[in-house]
């Protein structure tokens, strides 16, 4: 017995029409008709409601589906880091972006032999994708590109060097240096009054509130989160995806208002919001 047949049988036991069931679930009669005819299946939230209203266990509803699991051919969600490096370098040379040109080799060196969590993907893919993303949105800005390329250089440093020494050594101006400092969460935990990793949950609101005071840091954090959301399915556990979705809605999306306050970043703010919100909603439905 298919899910649709089970729904139809339980509905008739209740003496309800498709219209009545649809109204109780919050969907159209046409949606109920599609479920019962096998032309579609209810999502997780609708299954929970159906289980409650029809007095049929959720396990029973979910285990009776005859829908085959698709045999996907999985491709890589990442782009070639060498080609992206060459692309960003060429753009920077043509525009005379001196900080970006200095940041590129430093980024490559600092992330050499480092991979993204849970994968064998070179870590440099992450900042380079962000830089290409910025260029695709028309952000031909030396401060922006340099900050994107260097945003994890101190964050992920394992040398044991004082983070402030590392920040001071970055080959960029104070505007970029301050933005990189603000988004460097791990090094943030090691500095001054924040030197207690056990206080991460307490520190997080402070971390984001300080980023909100700096438009460049807010832009970098939003682009960083957008890129991380796009690769969640490739290396995040289900629990981490759930946490990431909640954190993004609570802390990151509000930063877009800070980004939008910079006139030349208005279009980028809209695109980032569109990209993040649609990914968040897709994951919430799939989970």
C-alpha positions in Angstrom: 0.0 0.0 0.0 1.5 3.4 -1.0 1.5 6.5 1.1 -1.3 7.9 -1.0 -3.5 4.9 -0.7 -2.9 4.9 3.1 -3.8 8.6 3.4 -7.0 8.0 1.3 -8.1 5.0 3.4 -7.5 6.8 6.7 -9.2 9.9 5.4 -12.3 7.9 4.5 -12.4 6.3 7.9 -12.6 9.8 9.3 -15.4 10.6 6.9 -13.5 13.6 5.5 -13.4 14.9 2.0 -10.1 15.9 0.4 -11.2 19.5 0.9 -11.6 19.0 4.6 -8.3 17.2 5.1 -6.5 19.8 3.0 -8.0 22.6 5.2 -6.9 20.8 8.4 -3.3 20.3 7.0 -3.1 23.7 5.4 -2.8 22.7 1.8 -5.1 22.7 -1.2 -7.5 19.9 -2.1 -5.4 19.5 -5.2 -2.3 18.7 -3.1 -4.2 16.0 -1.2 -5.4 14.6 -4.5 -1.9 14.4 -5.8 -0.7 12.6 -2.7 -3.5 10.1 -2.9 -3.0 9.5 -6.6 0.7 9.0 -6.2 1.6 12.0 -8.3 3.4 13.6 -5.3 4.3 12.9 -1.7 3.8 15.0 1.4 7.0 16.5 2.9 8.1 15.8 6.5 6.1 18.5 8.1 2.9 17.4 6.3 3.6 13.8 7.2 3.7 14.7 10.9 0.4 16.5 10.7 -1.2 13.7 8.7 0.0 11.2 11.3 -1.6 13.2 14.1 -4.9 13.9 12.3 -5.4 10.5 10.7 -4.3 8.5 13.8 -1.7 6.6 11.7 1.8 6.3 13.1 4.5 8.3 11.4 6.7 5.2 10.9 3.8 3.4 9.2 3.3 6.3 6.8 7.0 6.7 6.0 7.8 3.0 5.6 5.1 2.3 3.1 6.5 4.5 0.3 7.4 2.6 -2.8 9.2 5.6 -4.4 12.7 4.4 -5.6 15.8 6.2 -4.3 17.3 8.0 -7.3 20.8 6.9 -8.4 22.5 10.3 -8.7 25.8 10.9 -10.3 27.6 13.2 -7.9 29.8 15.9 -9.3 32.1 18.2 -7.4 30.5 21.4 -6.0 33.9 23.1 -6.1 35.9 25.0 -8.8 39.5 24.6 -9.7 41.6 26.7 -7.2 44.4 27.2 -9.7 42.1 28.6 -12.4 40.4 30.9 -9.8 43.8 32.1 -8.5 44.8 33.0 -12.1 41.5 34.7 -12.7 41.6 36.8 -9.5 45.2 37.7 -10.1 44.6 38.9 -13.7 41.7 41.0 -12.6 43.8 42.5 -9.8 46.7 43.3 -12.1 44.4 44.9 -14.6 42.8 47.2 -12.0 46.0 47.8 -10.0 44.7 46.2 -6.8 48.0 46.1 -4.8 46.6 44.6 -1.6 44.8 41.8 -3.5 48.0 41.0 -5.4 49.9 40.8 -2.0 47.1 38.8 -0.4 47.0 36.1 -3.1 50.4 34.4 -2.5 50.1 34.8 1.3 46.7 33.1 1.3 48.1 30.3 -0.9 51.1 29.8 1.4 49.1 29.9 4.7 46.5 27.4 3.4 49.0 25.1 1.7 48.4 21.4 2.5 45.2 22.3 4.4 41.9 20.9 3.4 38.3 21.8 4.1 36.7 20.0 7.1 35.5 16.5 6.2 36.9 16.5 2.7 40.1 16.4 0.6 39.3 19.7 -1.0 42.2 22.2 -0.8 41.2 24.9 1.7 42.3 27.7 -0.7 39.1 26.9 -2.7 37.1 28.7 0.0 38.7 32.2 -0.1 39.2 32.0 -3.8 35.6 31.2 -4.4 34.6 34.1 -2.2 36.8 36.5 -4.2 35.4 35.2 -7.5 31.9 35.6 -6.1 32.7 39.2 -5.2 34.0 39.9 -8.7 30.9 38.3 -10.2 28.8 40.7 -8.2 30.8 43.7 -9.5 32.8 44.3 -6.3 36.1 45.3 -7.9 37.3 46.7 -4.6 40.9 46.2 -3.3 39.8 46.2 0.4 37.0 43.8 -0.2 39.0 41.3 -2.2 42.0 41.4 0.1 39.8 40.9 3.2 38.0 37.9 1.5 41.3 36.3 0.6 42.9 36.7 4.0 39.8 36.3 6.3 40.9 32.8 7.5 44.7 33.3 7.4 45.0 34.2 11.1 41.8 32.3 12.1 43.3 29.0 11.2 46.9 29.6 12.0 48.5 26.8 14.0 52.0 28.3 14.6 51.2 29.3 18.1 52.2 32.9 17.3 50.3 35.7 19.0 47.3 36.6 16.8 48.0 40.3 17.1 51.5 39.8 15.7 50.0 37.9 12.8 47.4 40.6 12.1 50.1 43.3 12.2 52.1 41.4 9.6 49.3 41.2 7.0 50.4 43.2 3.9 47.2 45.3 3.9 45.9 48.6 5.2 44.2 49.1 8.6 40.7 48.9 7.1 41.4 45.4 5.8 43.3 44.4 8.9 40.5 45.4 11.2 37.9 43.5 9.2 40.1 40.3 9.2 40.6 40.7 12.9 36.9 41.0 13.6 35.9 37.9 11.6 38.7 35.7 13.0 36.6 33.9 15.6 39.1 31.3 16.8 41.8 33.9 17.3 39.2 36.1 18.9 38.8 33.5 21.6 42.5 33.7 22.4 42.7 37.5 22.8 42.4 39.6 26.0 39.2 39.2 28.0 37.9 36.6 25.5 40.7 34.0 26.3 38.4 31.2 27.4 37.2 28.7 24.8 34.6 27.4 27.2 32.7 30.7 26.8 32.0 30.2 23.1 28.2 30.5 23.4 28.6 33.6 25.5 31.1 35.1 23.2 29.2 34.5 20.0 26.7 37.4 20.4 29.6 39.8 21.3 31.5 38.5 18.2 28.6 39.3 15.9 27.8 42.6 17.5 31.3 43.8 16.9 31.2 42.7 13.3 28.0 44.6 12.9 29.9 47.8 13.7 32.2 47.3 10.7 30.6 47.2 7.2 33.6 45.5 5.5 33.7 42.8 8.2 29.9 42.3 7.8 30.3 41.8 4.1 33.1 39.3 4.5 31.1 37.4 7.1 28.0 37.2 4.9 30.0 36.0 1.9 31.9 33.5 4.1 28.6 32.1 5.4 27.0 32.1 1.9 29.9 30.0 0.6 29.8 27.7 3.6 26.1 27.1 3.2 26.6 26.1 -0.4 29.0 23.3 0.6 27.2 22.1 3.8 25.9 18.9 2.2 29.4 17.9 1.2 31.0 17.7 4.7 28.6 18.7 7.5 26.8 16.3 9.8 23.0 16.6 10.0 23.4 18.1 13.5 25.9 20.7 12.3 23.7 21.6 9.4 20.8 22.3 11.8 23.0 24.4 14.1 24.4 26.3 11.1 20.9 27.1 9.7 19.8 28.4 13.1 23.0 30.5 13.6 22.7 31.9 10.1 19.2 33.1 10.7 20.0 34.5 14.2 23.3 36.2 13.6 24.3 36.4 9.9 21.2 37.5 8.0 20.9 40.7 10.2 24.4 41.7 9.1 23.0 42.3 5.6 21.4 45.5 6.8 24.9 46.7 7.7 26.1 45.7 4.2 23.2 47.3 2.5 23.9 50.6 4.2 26.9 51.0 1.9 25.4 52.3 -1.4 27.8 50.6 -3.7 27.1 47.2 -2.0 23.3 47.4 -2.3 23.2 44.9 -5.2 25.6 42.5 -3.5 23.5 42.6 -0.3 20.3 41.7 -2.2 22.1 38.8 -4.0 23.6 37.5 -0.8 20.2 37.6 0.9 18.6 35.7 -2.0 21.3 33.1 -2.0 21.4 32.5 1.7 17.6 32.5 2.3 16.9 30.1 -0.6 19.6 27.7 0.7 18.3 27.9 4.2 14.7 27.3 3.2 15.8 24.3 1.0 17.8 22.7 3.8 15.0 23.2 6.3 12.6 21.4 4.0 15.0 18.6 3.3 15.8 18.1 7.0 
